[in-house]
Amino acid sequence: MRVRGGVVAPILSLLVAAACVVATVALARFAVGTASGQRLDQLILSGAQSQEDRFSALAELAVGSVSVPVIIGVLVLAVVLVLIRRRPGLLVPLAALVAGANVTTQVVKHLVVVREALGPGIDVTPNSFPSGHTALAASAAVALVLASGAARWLVALVGAVWTAGAGIGTLVLGWHRPSDVVGAILVVATWTFLVLCVDGIHSRLRRSRLARASARGRRRAGAPAVAGRPRHGVLDSAASALLALVGLVATIVGLLTLASLSLPLDLQDAAQQSAGYTGTAALVCGGTALWLALVLVLRVPHVPERPRGERVP
């Protein structure tokens, strides 16, 4: 899976970011602002909580891993990797991604979205859209993915499992509704693709500058100018293909499962609760996998200041 250079990757990143914004707004309006959305959320949440006896240990482990010490450790590791790779220019965009995603999550939750129970059987609770725990895990995971070098493919796979596990864990423990988890992933994805867009434009300008400098040097040396184009590694491409395949299958299964729920919803029906939870878990896993697959595809590979084996006189 490969997106060729130029302006294609930044434009696609910007379009995906815009799509994530639209999806976030639509999700909030449906899940929080309509009786039907609130009933679906309530049904799925009840189904998730019914799994607590079976998965409580795993849920507590996943949610417990999203703690301040762990998040700080992941972010410090990301900074160390950036410095080891001599990419200090990455520090600002990664900081913008993590801070922007988490600040946006809190602003939307406390200042933008207002929740009121719109029908019978709906728990009367403060607004929790989007999930702060899921946003923390997702933003830390993608920051580490972008900071990593040759191990980026492995970090992306582990990050997908961690993010999805943390999100689903909050459902099982009853901390968040399903729309909260999906909304958090969409918010982090928005910031991710905005950062990839800006970084892609910067990389293109930088590559053009290096190509001109290289061409001038080669002309002085009497050698033909060679315009190199950065490429994704084989393992990155394989990981993105695997994540895309798993994500697509899981997303389709999740959507079909949710679409199969009988209307009107019976909030006390154990079978519908279980189906709703299963479909949502598949959707969270699938969406997370697709997001990180796109990150690997749309990330513009770094061009070193002086390509190996080449000196500009």
Protein Blocks (a to p, Z undefined) as FASTA:
>chain_A
ZZdehjllmmmmmmmmmmmmmmmmmmmmmmmmpmklmmmmmmmmmmmmmmmmmmmmmmmm
mmmmmcfklmmmmmmmmmmmmmmnopaklmmmmmmmmmmmmmmmmmmmmmmpccddfbeh
iacdddfbdcfklmmmmmmmmmmmmmpcklmmmmmmmmmmmmmmmmmmmmmnomacfklm
mmmmmmmmmmmmmmmmmmmmmmmmmmmmmmmmmmmmmmmnopacddddddddfklmmmmm
mmmmmmmmmmmmmmmmmmmpccdddfklmklmmmmmmmmmmmmmmmmmmmmmmmmmmpcc
dddfbdghiacZZ
